[in-house]
Amino acid sequence: MRPTPHKTADALPAVYDPVARAAHWLTFVLVAAEFVVGWTMPDIGWGTEPTGLIGLHLLLGGSLLVIIVFRLCWRLTHRAPPQPASLPAWQRWSAGATHVALYALLLIVPLTGLASAAAREWPVRAFGFITLPAIVAPHAKIGFKLGDLHSDILSWVLLGAIGLHVLAALYHRLINRDTVLRRMLPSVGP
């Protein structure tokens, strides 16, 4: 067994484990794809069928929901690496609050989409083969209202939270020049 080197200011930062980093970047790809597809797909109305871009949006959203549930389970059973001690308390607090908001939105946005799909009797399959349950009854008004909330408000709130997250990462990398961003980069080991 190799001895653990003493941590210095120049030492490699404590990083998230490879599973957490892979799930983070898979989430990034799925969310980016969801926004592109969501902005380019046709409007959904009465009698719309879940084909083409709408079907792709359902597939990506179902897959994202499964990944987010996995990430939450992983996060609850695997500790995050410690934040750099040099971070002010307000930055540690705001990072924690932003992460809670992101996880909540990444769970709520797909769930409201799943409710809308269930109200329309559209099947949702994560990764193309995991059938997700209908969480509201067919033609349930709540499903249609949640679908409106999904597209008109929650997706924009999620986009804003992601924007804050990205700006904070860039602030740490380009202005503070600290190791915060390196904790999640795919190329950083343990």
Secondary structure in CASP SS format (residue, H / E / C, confidence):
PFRMAT SS
TARGET T0000
AUTHOR 0000-0000-0000
METHOD secondary structure of the structure
MODEL  1
M C 1.00
R C 1.00
P C 1.00
T C 1.00
P C 1.00
H C 1.00
K C 1.00
T C 1.00
A C 1.00
D C 1.00
A C 1.00
L C 1.00
P C 1.00
A C 1.00
V C 1.00
Y C 1.00
D C 1.00
P H 1.00
V H 1.00
A H 1.00
R H 1.00
A H 1.00
A H 1.00
H H 1.00
W H 1.00
L H 1.00
T H 1.00
F H 1.00
V H 1.00
L H 1.00
V H 1.00
A H 1.00
A H 1.00
E H 1.00
F H 1.00
V H 1.00
V H 1.00
G H 1.00
W H 1.00
T H 1.00
M C 1.00
P C 1.00
D C 1.00
I C 1.00
G C 1.00
W C 1.00
G C 1.00
T C 1.00
E C 1.00
P C 1.00
T C 1.00
G H 1.00
L H 1.00
I H 1.00
G H 1.00
L H 1.00
H H 1.00
L H 1.00
L H 1.00
L H 1.00
G H 1.00
G H 1.00
S H 1.00
L H 1.00
L H 1.00
V H 1.00
I H 1.00
I H 1.00
V H 1.00
F H 1.00
R H 1.00
L H 1.00
C H 1.00
W H 1.00
R H 1.00
L H 1.00
T H 1.00
H C 1.00
R C 1.00
A C 1.00
P C 1.00
P C 1.00
Q C 1.00
P C 1.00
A C 1.00
S C 1.00
L C 1.00
P C 1.00
A H 1.00
W H 1.00
Q H 1.00
R H 1.00
W H 1.00
S H 1.00
A H 1.00
G H 1.00
A H 1.00
T H 1.00
H H 1.00
V H 1.00
A H 1.00
L H 1.00
Y H 1.00
A H 1.00
L H 1.00
L H 1.00
L H 1.00
I H 1.00
V H 1.00
P H 1.00
L H 1.00
T H 1.00
G H 1.00
L H 1.00
A H 1.00
S H 1.00
A H 1.00
A H 1.00
A H 1.00
R C 1.00
E C 1.00
W C 1.00
P C 1.00
V C 1.00
R E 1.00
A E 1.00
F C 1.00
G C 1.00
F C 1.00
I E 1.00
T E 1.00
L C 1.00
P C 1.00
A C 1.00
I C 1.00
V C 1.00
A C 1.00
P C 1.00
H C 1.00
A C 1.00
K H 1.00
I H 1.00
G H 1.00
F H 1.00
K H 1.00
L H 1.00
G H 1.00
D H 1.00
L H 1.00
H H 1.00
S H 1.00
D H 1.00
I H 1.00
L H 1.00
S H 1.00
W H 1.00
V H 1.00
L H 1.00
L H 1.00
G H 1.00
A H 1.00
I H 1.00
G H 1.00
L H 1.00
H H 1.00
V H 1.00
L H 1.00
A H 1.00
A H 1.00
L H 1.00
Y H 1.00
H H 1.00
R H 1.00
L H 1.00
I H 1.00
N H 1.00
R C 1.00
D C 1.00
T C 1.00
V C 1.00
L H 1.00
R H 1.00
R H 1.00
M C 1.00
L C 1.00
P C 1.00
S C 1.00
V C 1.00
G C 1.00
P C 1.00
END
